[in-house]
Amino acid sequence: MSASPSMRAISQDAFGGPEVLRPVEVPRPEPLPTEVLVRVVAAGVNPVDHKTREGGGMAGVLGEPPFVLGWDVSGVVEATGFGVHTLEPGDEVYGMPWFPRAAGGYAEYVTAPSRQFARKPRSIGHEEAAAVPLAALTAWQILTDSAGVRSGERVLIHAAAGGVGHFAVQFAKHLGAHVIGTARAAKHDWLRGLGADELVDYTAVRFEDAVRDVDVVVDLIGDGVDDTSTRSLETLRPGGRLVAVPSGVSPELIERAAARGFRVSPYLVEPDGPALTRIAELIDAGEVAVEVEDVLPLEEAAEAHRRLAEGRTRGKLVLRVAD
């Protein structure tokens, strides 16, 4: 029996800083029934990646190293398993397979159920498409499923210039909301171009002093940084909703919010092929733009993690896996 062909990947043998990420050769996966084998052209880098690398994030799901990080991928279907009817070899696809289980996106190939992928937006390349799935699905599912944003509502988005934030601004505008974002002043003009109606420089003023009567807060920072979730309660009107992503929601915050007639909830994104299809339609229609700050070779994954940890990225960082 011949050995499985190998592929390039970025793995880690221990939790730690970016230096634990290293290039390796690992066996290429093969698709099981209902799965597709995707040749990865580009892989997105997300905050959950570097948190997991350190031992936080999804480390409790992945278990002890070694493992290959990465969930955002864009590439080409190489082969299909038995029972796949929606995709075929040669299709250009993008997706966020398996999250929060290991997907191994920092590699030349991944396998996953076919319906966790969608056809890549036609109007953008693989490097831009790889920046979309996790961030865009997070924003989309928060606004449409968790918060149920309706036209005319006021939506406050913290970290509006980040990977999730810049999609949330555009999706909220698409849903007919009045969009308010927090970001450094240097990014305000760009965010206005994406559809933000009001912007608050959080380095110059406390946002709860500048914003009132909000229906929905999308908190992409959390109480772990300057009590952002707790302070956000001061911006809500009666019946308001707050969805917190990075650090979840404490029982104390739930109790405090309920006493004032607010609803707060944590959130974790799920793979969602149909939503990715809808997002691709919005991108191809010119309603949603994708911001990629930089593209680095796969072998420079550690450098991408160093830059992402600084928290100053505009949009997304992407790894180029294949030409």
N, C-alpha and C positions, 0 to 999 in steps of 0.2 A: 504494500500500500504506500503510495507516494505521499510525501509530506505536503502540508498545506502551503501555498505560496505565502511569502512574507510581505509586510508593508511597513512603511515608515510611520512612526507615531511619537508623541511626546508623553512620557510616563513619569511617575514619581514613586520612589521607594519608601518615602517617609513624609510625614507632615512637616511643614516648615516654610521658609521664605521662597522667593522665586527660584533660588538656586537649586531647589530640589527637582525642578523640571528638567528632564534630559531626553535627548533623542534616542530612540531604541528601534529595533526591528522586532515586530510581533507577527504572529500568524494572521493572515487575512481571514475575516469571518465569512461564513457562507449563509445564505438566506434559508430560513426554515419556511415551512408552509405559511402563507399569507404575508411573508416578509419580502422586502426588496434589498438588494445589495446596491449601495450608492457609492460611486466614486466621488470623493469629496474634492471639490475645487477650492473652497474657502470655508473657514470656520470662524464663527463669531466668538468674541471674548466677553464674558459678563462678570459682574461683581460676585455672583455666586461661585464662579470658578476660583477666584483667588481666596475667597473665604473657605471653600472646601479644601483647597490646597493646604491651608493653614491648620485644618482640623475642625473648622466650623462649617457653616453652610450646610451642604448635603453629605458631609462626611459620615454622619450617623446612618445614612442610607447606604452609602457606598462601602462602608466598613474600612478596615485597615488597608493601607497601600500594600502592594503596588496597584495602581489603576491609571487609566487614561482619562483625563478630564475632557470637557467640552460637550455642549448640547446643541448649539446652533450650527447647522451645516447647510451648504448649498452645493449641488453637484449634479451628476448624471446617473440615471439608473443603469447599472451594469448587468444585472440579472434579476430575475423574479422567482420566488418560490411558488409552489403549487397553491392554487386558489387565488392568486392575485389577478384582478380583473380591471383595476382602475389605472394601472401604470404598465409601461413596457420598456424594454431596453432602449436607451437613447433619449428618454424623456428627461428634461431639465427640471429638477425639483428642489425644494427647500423645506426645512422642517426643524423641529425641536424634539427628536425622538427620545422616548423612554423616560423623560424627566418625571420624578427626581432620581430614578435609577440610572446606573451608568450607561451612557451612550457611546463614549469613546470618540467624541467628535474631533479631537486633535489627532487625526490619523488620515491615511489615504482612503480608507473605506469604512463604512458603517453599514450595519444591517438593522432593520426595524420593521414593524408592521407597516404595510403600504399606506394605510389610512392615517398614519401620523405624519405623512408628507403631503405636500400640495405642489402643483406645478408652479415653478418660479415665475415671478412677474416678468413679462416679456420685455418691459421697457428698461430694465436695469441688468447689470452683470452679476455674476456669481458673488463677487466681493461685497457688493451692496446687499444682495439678497441674504448673505450669511449674517448680516447685521440685524436682520429683521425678526426672526421667529420668537425668541424668548422675550425680548423687550416689547415687541408689538403685541404679542399674545397677552402678556401681562397687562399692558395698558387697555387692550380691547376687552378682555374678560372682566377687569375691574369696572370699567365704565358701563358695559352693557349688562353683565350678569350680576356682579356683586352690588354695585351702586344703582344700577338701573337709571342712568342719567336720561333726563327728558329735555326736550327742546325748551329753551328759555331759562333753564336752571343756571345757577352760578356755581362754577367748579374751580376750586383752588388746587393747584398741582405743585407740590414741593419738589425741588430738584428738577425743575422743568427743562433744563438744558441737557440732562443726562440721557442715557440710552432709552430707558422707559419713558422718561419725562417728555422728550421731544415727540414721541408717538402719542402720548396721552394728550398733549396740547392739540395735535391735529385731529385725533379721533373725537375729542370733546367738541371741537369746533364743527366737525362733520355731523355730530349729533344735535347741533343747534344750541350748544351751551354758550354762556358768557364765560370766557376762560381767563383765569388769573393764575400767574405763575410766580414762583420765587426763584431767583437766579441772580448771579452777579451782574452788575450794570453792563459790563462789556458784552454780555450775551443778549441784552434786551432787544436790540434791533433785529437780530436773527430770529428770536422767538416771536416778535411781532410779525415777521414775514411768514411764520408758520401758522399764524392765526391767533396768537395771544392778544386779548383785549386790554389787560392790565398786567403790569409787572412790578414786583417788589424786590428791591435789592436788600437781601437779608443781612448783608454786612453793614448796612447804613441805618436800618430801622428794624424793630421787632415786628414781624409780619402781623401779629395779632393786634398791633396798634394801627395798622394800615388797612386791614381788610375786615369787613363785616358782612353779615347776612348771606353767608355761603350755604348752599344746599348740600354740596359734596366736597369733601377733602380727599384728595389722593395723596397719601403721605408716603413718599419714597425715601424718607430719611429715618423716621421712627423715634421713639422716646430715648433711644440710646445716644442720640446726639441732641443735647440741649433741650430735652423734653419736648420735642417737636409735636408728637401726637397729643400730649396733654395740653400744650399751648394752643393747638389747633381747635380745641373745643370752644375757645373764646371767639372764634370766627363764625361758628355755625349758627344758623337760625333754627327755630323750633322745628323738630322733625328732620334735622340734618343728619347726614350719614358721613362717616369717616372710615376709610379703608386703609389699613397700615400694612406695608409689605415687609421691610427688612427685619424687624424685631418682634413682629406679632403684636398682640394686645394683652395687656395684663388684666387680671380680674379687677384690680383697683380702678383701672381706666374704664372698663365696662360698667362698673358700678357707678362711677362718677358721671359717665355719659348718660346712663339710663335715668339717673335722678334728674337730669336736665332735659329729658325728652329726646336724646340723640341715640343713634345706633352706630356702634363701632364694630368692626370685624377685621380679623387677620385675612391674609390672602396668600395663596401659593398657586402659581400658574400650572396648567395642565396641557399636554399635547392636544392639538385641536386642528386637524386637517381642514375641516370646513371653514373655520375662522381664518386660516391662512389663505384659503381660496378667496374669501371676501376681502382680506387685506391686500392681496395681489391685485384684485380688481380696482381698489382705491388707488394703489400706486400707479397702475397702468392708466388710470383716468386722470392722473395728475393732481389728485386731491391730497395725496400724502407723499412727502419727500423723505428720503432716507439719508441720514447724516453719518458719514464715515470719516472719522478724524484721521486715521492712518491705517495702512495695510502693511503688515510685517510678514516675513517668511515664517513658515511653520517652526523652523529651528530657533526663532527668536521669541518663542512663547514666553520665556522668562522675562524678557524686556517688556512685552505687552502687559504682563502681570504687574511689573514694577510701576509702569505708567498708570495703569488702571487704579492701583491702590492709592495714588495721589489724590483721586477724587476730583480732578479738574478736566476730565475728558468731555469734549463736546460731541455728543452722539456716541459712536461706537468705535472700538478697535477690532480689527479683523486679521486673521492669519491666512496667508496664501499657501494653500497646500499643493496645488498643481497649476500648471500654466494652461 
